Amino acid sequence: MRIFLMLGILALLPLAGHASGTGPDEIRAAAARFLAQFADSQKADGYQVSFEVGTLDSRLKMAACADDLAVEFSGDPWRSTSPRLLVSCDGERPWKLYLTTDLTITGNAYVAARPLNRGDRLNAGMITTAEVVVNAVRRGAVTRKDHLVGMEMQRPVNAGTVFTPDLVTAPDAVSRGDHVIISARSGSFSVQSRGKALANGRIGEQILVENLKSSRTVRGQVVAPGHVEIPM
């Protein structure tokens, strides 16, 4: 397996007269301990983690490290089955290197219970679970049902498709022609009036609304279904 090394200036072979150093077996053992701890931490959430540490050149000899080697992911392990580990030493002669891994995180993810069309509003009956390799899902699998129910499909999918964040969007909280409550707010003081939405809008978006009492058109932010707020 290919490895990717990034050596600092001070990470060269030990100086003459210093036989001790940090070899590949010690580096790989530290990486394996780190991954084992990661695997244990995911069990409570129902995920099974398996891993294999990448190889290193048997001739590699890094500077000796007085403290335990530091190991961390250099990227998001939930988005890749081949995340790299950054192994480093902060001793008198600091060094760091990148080590490849094979990592699988298996667990339940939410999938479409039947074929769905663009614009479908998701309810519980449209969603089921399946066991998948979660970190093999390119855009990240949705693992919480409350992040799906009530959302709107962005495009059609087949039954069994894993839900990813890009597949769904929040539905419009206000539709063109809806009667809405307009709130003019300044600190703790607010004034409300009735209005009519002149465009569709999701929560957080700004739309034009007509004040039904004054007939003025104002721009406000959708803050909740049927509610638009304008600055004072």
N, C-alpha and C positions, 0 to 999 in steps of 0.2 A: 504494500500500500504506500502510496506517495505520502511524504510528509512535507510540511511547510515550516521552515525554521526562520526565525528572525533573531539574529544574534547581535547583542550589544557589543560595543568595543571592549568592554570589560569581561565579556563572556568567552574569551579565547581559552585555549588549553592552559592548564595550570603552569605557572612559571617553573623553571628548572629548580629541582630540589623539593618540589611539592608533589608527592605521589598521590595524595588524596584528591578526590573530586566527586562530582555527581554524575553517575553513569545512566545509561538508558533504562536499566532495570528499576532504579530508584525513581526515575521520572515517571515511568509507566505505572509503577505501583501507586504513586501519589495520585495520578490521574484516575486509576481504578477505584481508589478509596473515595475520591470526590464523586464519581459517577454512582457508586454504590449508595452513598448518602443521598444523592439526588433521587435515586430509585426508591429508597425507603420513604422519603418525604412525600412521594406521590401516591403511596398506597392508601392513605387515609381518604383520598379523593377518588379512589377506584381505578387508578391507572397502573398498568403493569409496564415496567421499563426494563428493556434488555439492552446490553451494550457490548461493544468490543473496542478496546483501545488500539490505536494505530501503532505501527512499528517504528522503531528508530534504528539508525545505524549503530551496530554493536561497537564501533570504534569511537562513538561520541563520548566526550568527557568534558562536562561543564565544570566551572569553578565550584569548589566545595561550598555548601550552604549550612551555616550554623543553625538556622531555624528551619521549621517545617516548610516545605515547598508550598507556595500559594498556587491554587488552581481555580480557574473560573471559566465559564463559557465566554467565548469571544463573540457569539451571536445568539440569537433566540433559538433554544433547542426545540421549541414548539413549532417552529417553521421549517425545520430541516432534519433529515435523517442522517446527515453527515456534518454535524456541528463541530467546529474546531474548539479546542481547549487552549487557553493561555496558561502556561506553566511558568512560574517566575521565582526568582530568589532575590531578596533585598539585602543581602549581606555586604561584606566589604567589597566584593567583586560582583555586583549585581548582573543578572542576566535574565533573559526570557526567551521562550520559544513557543511555537504553535504546534499542536499535536492533533492529528485527525482522529475521528472516532466514527463508529457506526452505532447509531442510537435509534431505537424504536420506542415510542410511547403509545401503548395500546389501551383503548378505553371506549366507553360509550360516547357517541356524538349524536346530535339530532339530524335526522334525514327526512326527506319528503315521504309521507305515507302513501301518496298517490301522485300521478302527474299533476303539475300545477301550471297555471298560466300567468303571464304577466298581468299585474294588477290585482291578483287574488289577495284578499285579506286573510292572513293566517289565523286559524283557530286550532285548538288542541287536537281536533280530529285529523288535521292535515299533517301532523308532526308525529314521528315515532323515533325510536332509537335503534342504533346498530353499532356493533363493535368495529372500530376502524383503527388504523394506525394514524393517530391524530396528527403527528408531526409530518406525515406525508401529504396532508391536505395543503395544497399550495398557498391558499389565502387564509388559512387558519379556520378550523372547525368551530362552530358555535356550540358551546357546551352548557348553556343555560337556557332553559325553555322560556323564561320570562323575557329573554332578549329577542324572542321570535313571535310570540302570540300578539296579535294586533298589528304586526308589521305587514307591509305590502311587498309582493314579489316584484323584483326588477325585471325579470325575464322568465320564460317558461323553463321548467325542469322536469326530468323523468322521476318516477318513483325510485326511492333509494338514494337520490342525490344528497350528498352531505351539505347541510346549510353552512354557508360562509357569509361573513359580514357584507360582502359586495352583492349578495343575492337579494337582500331585503333593504327596504327603506321605510322610514316613518311615513305614515299616510298623511294626507292633508288634514290639518286641524280645522281649517276654514276653507270653504268652497265659495267660488264666485256667486254672488247673489244671496249668500247667507246673511241673516240678521245677526249682528254681533254686539257685544258690549265693548264700548270704547272707554278705556280708563286713561285719564290724564293724571300722571303721578309726579309728585315732587316731594322726596323724602317720605314722611309718613302721611302726607296730605294727598288725597286723590279725589277726582271728580269723575263720575261716570255718566255716560250718555249712550243712546242707542244708535247703531249705525248699520250700514250695509257694505259687505265686502265686495270690492271691485275686481278681485283676483283670488285665485287659490293660494293657499300658503300653509307651510308646515311650521311647527313650533320653532321659533328662532328666526324665521324669515320675516322680512318686511313687505307689507302690501299696502295698497291704497284702499281707504275706506271712506264712505260718504257718511257724514254726520246727518242723521235723518231730521234733526231739529233745525240745524242751521243751513243744511244743504252744502256745507263746505266739504271739500275733499282733502283728507289729511293722510300722511303716511305713518303707519304704526307697525309695531312688532307683534307677531302672533305669540302669545305667551301661554295659551291653553286653548283647547277646543272652544270656539265661539268667543274668544276674548282677545282683544287687540289693545296694546298699550302704546301711548304716544308721550313723548317728553313734554314737560311744561317749561 
